[in-house]
Amino acid sequence: MSSLIKHLKIKNTGILFELLTRQVTADIMKDAKKSTAVMLIKKYFKESTELGQELQLYNVLAHEKFSHENQAERLIDAVVKTRTKLSNTKLKFAAAPIFFF
């Protein structure tokens, strides 16, 4: 097959945030005066940004516990509905500079 298959991957915001926080920890251990990871977190993961809002949704799914399955299903439905309101284009371009630091 000579045709190329193109696809768009939206980065996993939770993993991206985790990697940045690990870098912050490493910078602190090295006694670095200035951490690029801290600047990236402050700039791109504020609550007012697309990445910040997606991170909040990720954290809700990762940390919320329920005793009944129907409660969990309602939460998942609410998160999916909220996630559809976020712009994939903004998420794609917001995450792009982070991968080049």
MARKOLDREN-397681 format. One line per field, with one value per residue (C-alpha): residue number from 1; y, x, z; residue in three letters. Coordinates in steps of 0.001 Angstrom, whole numbers. Layout:
BEGIN
num c(NUM;...)
c2 c(Y;...)
c1 c(X;...)
c3 c(Z;...)
residu c(ALA;...)
end
This chain:
BEGIN
num c(1;2;3;4;5;6;7;8;9;10;11;12;13;14;15;16;17;18;19;20;21;22;23;24;25;26;27;28;29;30;31;32;33;34;35;36;37;38;39;40;41;42;43;44;45;46;47;48;49;50;51;52;53;54;55;56;57;58;59;60;61;62;63;64;65;66;67;68;69;70;71;72;73;74;75;76;77;78;79;80;81;82;83;84;85;86;87;88;89;90;91;92;93;94;95;96;97;98;99;100;101)
c2 c(0;3254;5556;7059;7000;10317;10593;13160;12199;14394;14088;12579;15614;13598;11918;15203;16897;13944;14139;17872;17448;14743;17159;19811;17284;16438;20134;20671;17728;19206;22551;24216;27931;28073;25227;25342;22736;25086;27827;25410;24217;27777;28895;25967;24230;27161;26531;29041;27100;24129;21900;22978;22172;18795;18044;18752;16283;13689;14160;13748;10443;9257;10057;9868;6734;5489;2651;2213;1657;3999;6915;6234;6042;9429;10933;9500;10833;14292;14267;13159;15867;18516;17228;17627;21351;21669;22533;19775;22380;24472;21353;20282;23647;24197;20890;21331;23782;21538;18747;20942;22060)
c1 c(0;1495;-1086;-309;-2877;-3066;-4387;-4514;-3577;-4767;-2162;-3146;-3252;-2880;317;1684;1050;2588;5761;6056;5617;8296;10596;9875;10818;14048;14863;14321;16577;19277;18819;18055;17340;14894;12664;11152;8616;7247;6815;5003;2665;1837;1240;-658;-2412;-4307;-8016;-8841;-6962;-8166;-5410;-6263;-9926;-9127;-6762;-9586;-11816;-9031;-8526;-12246;-12256;-9027;-9830;-13607;-14978;-18565;-20372;-22930;-22283;-25063;-23445;-20173;-21966;-23609;-20223;-18672;-21563;-21143;-17377;-17813;-20425;-18147;-15155;-17020;-17263;-13470;-11779;-9550;-7753;-6894;-5762;-3542;-1837;-1611;205;2590;5055;5378;6922;9761;11204)
c3 c(0;-1080;472;3840;6591;8403;11908;14673;18184;21005;23712;27035;29281;32484;31283;29997;33356;35206;33116;33739;37495;37478;35679;38315;41000;39167;38816;42539;43343;41084;42873;39543;39851;36962;35795;32317;33442;36113;33520;31189;33938;35000;31426;29915;32816;34343;34915;32187;29471;27438;28858;32398;31895;30363;33256;35703;33859;33899;37642;38327;36469;38064;41682;42145;43853;43817;45538;42736;39059;37930;39793;37999;34646;35267;36090;32939;30862;32408;31803;28183;27607;29120;27136;23840;24590;24595;21333;19919;17822;20884;22747;19867;19558;23315;23831;20891;22548;25587;23546;22347;25674)
residu c(MET;SER;SER;LEU;ILE;LYS;HIS;LEU;LYS;ILE;LYS;ASN;THR;GLY;ILE;LEU;PHE;GLU;LEU;LEU;THR;ARG;GLN;VAL;THR;ALA;ASP;ILE;MET;LYS;ASP;ALA;LYS;LYS;SER;THR;ALA;VAL;MET;LEU;ILE;LYS;LYS;TYR;PHE;LYS;GLU;SER;THR;GLU;LEU;GLY;GLN;GLU;LEU;GLN;LEU;TYR;ASN;VAL;LEU;ALA;HIS;GLU;LYS;PHE;SER;HIS;GLU;ASN;GLN;ALA;GLU;ARG;LEU;ILE;ASP;ALA;VAL;VAL;LYS;THR;ARG;THR;LYS;LEU;SER;ASN;THR;LYS;LEU;LYS;PHE;ALA;ALA;ALA;PRO;ILE;PHE;PHE;PHE)
end
